[in-house]
Amino acid sequence: MTRRKLTGEEIDLWHKVVKHTERLQPGAHSSPPAAPMPKPKPVKQPEPRLAAFELGSRAKPKPAKHDLKPSIARSLSSDPLQMDEKAFRRMKRGKIRPEGKLDLHGMRIDTAHPALTRFILSAQASGKRLVLVVTGKGKDRDEPGPMPVPRGVLRHKVPQWLALPPLAQAVLQVTPAHISHGGEGAYYVFLRRFR
């Protein structure tokens, strides 16, 4: 049941009744309560006009990168995939066993580069498809100078050497090895078929 509103005549009548009645407790009210004011009618607010929407206008900007040189694993993962995707996933998980291995631990750059070239070209000539090149993780430098020195010189040089001639024509894909085959200190090198 809804409550109806009092009319103006009914409100005036109520005020007359209040004036002529005696109070049970004198001094409780010094003056009669104010007449209720009618509720104001709601005013419709005009709908705000929307600004033109542009795709990506509310997107957050990409955070600035602070490292001067990306990690080797990140730069190798950004290279396009040249081999079969299923074989690549199996290789990254360590499920494919390398057919040959070259260990460059303890070698200097001047002896490691010719050894790598000889190993890769002879492996391709003998029909091998997947070989493992172990570089080691490298040693921390004793003196951190003003210029940052990358840890593991061979670890940084081997991917560069594999991307340059004469090895570039033999190499199809290079990726960091699975932890069971050396992890960060080794690379899987997937070779092209020898023709």
Backbone torsions as a table, in degrees:
resi	resn	phi	psi	omega
1	MET	NA	127.3	-178.1
2	THR	-91.1	150.0	-179.6
3	ARG	-89.5	131.3	179.3
4	ARG	-90.4	157.8	-179.7
5	LYS	-85.6	148.4	178.0
6	LEU	-77.2	144.2	176.7
7	THR	-84.2	171.3	179.3
8	GLY	-62.6	-40.9	178.8
9	GLU	-62.3	-41.2	-179.4
10	GLU	-66.3	-36.2	177.9
11	ILE	-66.6	-43.2	177.8
12	ASP	-62.0	-42.9	177.1
13	LEU	-59.9	-40.8	179.6
14	TRP	-64.4	-40.4	178.5
15	HIS	-64.3	-38.6	177.0
16	LYS	-63.6	-41.0	179.5
17	VAL	-64.6	-40.7	-178.6
18	VAL	-65.2	-37.4	-179.1
19	LYS	-67.2	-34.2	-173.7
20	HIS	-94.3	-0.3	179.7
21	THR	-92.5	152.6	177.0
22	GLU	-95.7	145.2	-178.4
23	ARG	-84.9	143.4	176.2
24	LEU	-74.7	-38.2	179.5
25	GLN	-122.5	99.8	-178.6
26	PRO	-64.0	142.8	178.4
27	GLY	89.9	-2.4	-179.6
28	ALA	-68.3	-42.2	177.0
29	HIS	-125.9	126.4	179.9
30	SER	-83.2	-28.0	-179.8
31	SER	-141.0	152.3	178.9
32	PRO	-64.8	149.5	179.7
33	PRO	-61.9	149.3	-177.9
34	ALA	-68.0	148.2	179.1
35	ALA	-66.9	138.7	179.5
36	PRO	-66.7	136.0	179.6
37	MET	-85.1	143.4	177.2
38	PRO	-65.9	147.4	-179.6
39	LYS	-67.4	138.1	178.0
40	PRO	-72.7	145.8	178.3
41	LYS	-72.9	138.6	-179.9
42	PRO	-67.4	138.5	179.0
43	VAL	-98.1	126.5	179.9
44	LYS	-72.2	128.0	176.2
45	GLN	-82.7	138.7	177.7
46	PRO	-66.8	141.6	179.8
47	GLU	-66.6	134.7	-179.5
48	PRO	-70.5	143.9	178.3
49	ARG	-80.5	131.9	-179.2
50	LEU	-84.4	139.3	176.6
51	ALA	-72.8	155.1	179.0
52	ALA	-60.7	133.3	-177.6
53	PHE	-91.8	133.0	175.0
54	GLU	-117.1	137.6	-179.2
55	LEU	-62.3	125.5	178.8
56	GLY	85.4	6.6	-177.2
57	SER	-69.3	-26.6	180.0
58	ARG	-100.7	4.4	-179.1
59	ALA	-70.0	142.8	178.3
60	LYS	-77.4	143.1	178.6
61	PRO	-68.8	152.2	179.0
62	LYS	-67.1	139.4	179.1
63	PRO	-66.7	145.5	-179.8
64	ALA	-71.2	137.7	177.9
65	LYS	-83.9	138.0	-176.9
66	HIS	-105.9	-16.0	179.9
67	ASP	-81.3	137.5	-175.9
68	LEU	-71.4	-35.6	-177.6
69	LYS	-132.0	128.2	-179.5
70	PRO	-67.5	157.6	179.5
71	SER	-65.7	159.4	-177.8
72	ILE	-63.4	-43.2	-179.1
73	ALA	-60.8	-40.2	180.0
74	ARG	-67.9	-41.3	-179.4
75	SER	-69.9	-34.9	177.5
76	LEU	-72.0	-33.7	179.8
77	SER	-72.5	-21.8	178.1
78	SER	-80.9	-12.6	176.5
79	ASP	-66.8	145.0	179.4
80	PRO	-66.9	150.0	-179.2
81	LEU	-78.1	122.4	-177.2
82	GLN	-101.8	-16.5	-174.8
83	MET	-112.2	179.1	178.9
84	ASP	-60.1	131.8	-174.9
85	GLU	-64.6	-39.6	-179.4
86	LYS	-65.5	-43.0	178.0
87	ALA	-66.1	-35.8	179.2
88	PHE	-64.3	-44.8	178.4
89	ARG	-63.3	-41.2	178.6
90	ARG	-65.0	-38.6	179.5
91	MET	-65.4	-44.2	-179.3
92	LYS	-64.8	-29.3	178.9
93	ARG	-85.8	0.7	178.0
94	GLY	79.1	20.0	-177.7
95	LYS	-85.7	-20.9	177.7
96	ILE	-99.2	130.7	-177.5
97	ARG	-87.8	128.6	178.9
98	PRO	-64.4	143.9	-178.3
99	GLU	-88.4	-12.7	178.8
100	GLY	-154.0	159.8	-177.1
101	LYS	-143.5	135.7	174.4
102	LEU	-122.8	124.4	180.0
103	ASP	-105.5	116.0	-178.3
104	LEU	-101.3	11.4	179.7
105	HIS	-54.6	133.3	174.4
106	GLY	78.5	-4.5	179.9
107	MET	-83.0	153.8	174.0
108	ARG	-92.6	167.5	-176.9
109	ILE	-60.1	-41.1	-175.4
110	ASP	-68.6	-22.8	175.9
111	THR	-98.9	-26.7	-177.5
112	ALA	-72.3	-38.9	-177.7
113	HIS	-63.6	-48.6	177.3
114	PRO	-65.1	-34.7	179.2
115	ALA	-65.4	-40.8	178.3
116	LEU	-64.9	-44.3	180.0
117	THR	-61.0	-47.3	-179.7
118	ARG	-61.7	-44.6	-177.4
119	PHE	-64.5	-47.4	-176.7
120	ILE	-65.6	-45.6	-178.5
121	LEU	-67.5	-37.7	178.1
122	SER	-72.0	-33.9	177.1
123	ALA	-66.5	-39.6	178.2
124	GLN	-67.9	-40.4	179.9
125	ALA	-65.2	-31.6	179.4
126	SER	-85.5	2.1	173.8
127	GLY	89.0	13.0	178.7
128	LYS	-76.7	145.5	-179.3
129	ARG	-106.6	-38.8	-177.0
130	LEU	-124.4	122.9	177.6
131	VAL	-126.3	159.3	-179.3
132	LEU	-115.1	128.7	176.5
133	VAL	-114.2	114.0	-178.4
134	VAL	-95.8	119.8	179.9
135	THR	-106.6	-23.6	-172.0
136	GLY	85.6	162.0	-178.2
137	LYS	-84.1	-16.3	-179.2
138	GLY	90.2	164.2	-179.2
139	LYS	-104.0	149.5	173.8
140	ASP	-70.8	139.2	179.4
141	ARG	-73.4	142.2	179.4
142	ASP	-72.0	-36.8	-175.5
143	GLU	-112.3	102.5	175.7
144	PRO	-78.6	99.6	-177.6
145	GLY	-80.1	-170.9	-179.2
146	PRO	-69.2	-25.6	178.6
147	MET	-98.7	130.2	178.8
148	PRO	-68.2	131.9	179.2
149	VAL	-106.8	124.8	-179.1
150	PRO	-66.5	143.4	-179.9
151	ARG	-80.6	126.3	179.2
152	GLY	83.6	88.3	-177.0
153	VAL	-65.1	-46.3	-179.9
154	LEU	-65.4	-35.0	179.0
155	ARG	-59.6	-33.6	179.6
156	HIS	-86.3	-30.9	-175.4
157	LYS	-80.0	-36.4	-174.0
158	VAL	-57.6	-47.9	177.6
159	PRO	-60.6	-33.8	177.5
160	GLN	-66.4	-44.8	-180.0
161	TRP	-63.0	-36.9	-179.2
162	LEU	-70.4	-20.7	179.9
163	ALA	-90.2	-7.4	-178.6
164	LEU	-103.8	156.7	174.9
165	PRO	-64.8	148.5	4.9
166	PRO	-87.8	-2.7	-175.7
167	LEU	-79.2	-23.9	-176.2
168	ALA	-60.5	-35.5	-180.0
169	GLN	-72.6	-18.1	-178.6
170	ALA	-95.8	-24.8	-172.8
171	VAL	-95.5	130.6	177.5
172	LEU	-97.6	-43.8	-177.6
173	GLN	-149.8	142.1	175.1
174	VAL	-126.7	133.6	178.7
175	THR	-150.7	150.0	176.6
176	PRO	-59.8	145.4	-175.8
177	ALA	-75.7	160.2	173.6
178	HIS	-68.0	157.0	-177.5
179	ILE	-59.5	-29.0	179.7
180	SER	-71.9	-18.2	178.9
181	HIS	-111.1	12.6	176.5
182	GLY	125.7	-12.5	177.1
183	GLY	57.9	-128.4	-176.5
184	GLU	-67.0	-18.5	-176.8
185	GLY	-94.5	15.6	180.0
186	ALA	-149.8	160.0	179.5
187	TYR	-129.6	139.7	166.5
188	TYR	-85.1	133.2	175.8
189	VAL	-121.5	112.2	179.2
190	PHE	-94.0	123.0	-172.1
191	LEU	-97.9	153.6	173.8
192	ARG	-76.5	158.7	175.7
193	ARG	-69.7	140.4	-178.8
194	PHE	-76.2	132.5	179.3
195	ARG	-121.3	NA	NA
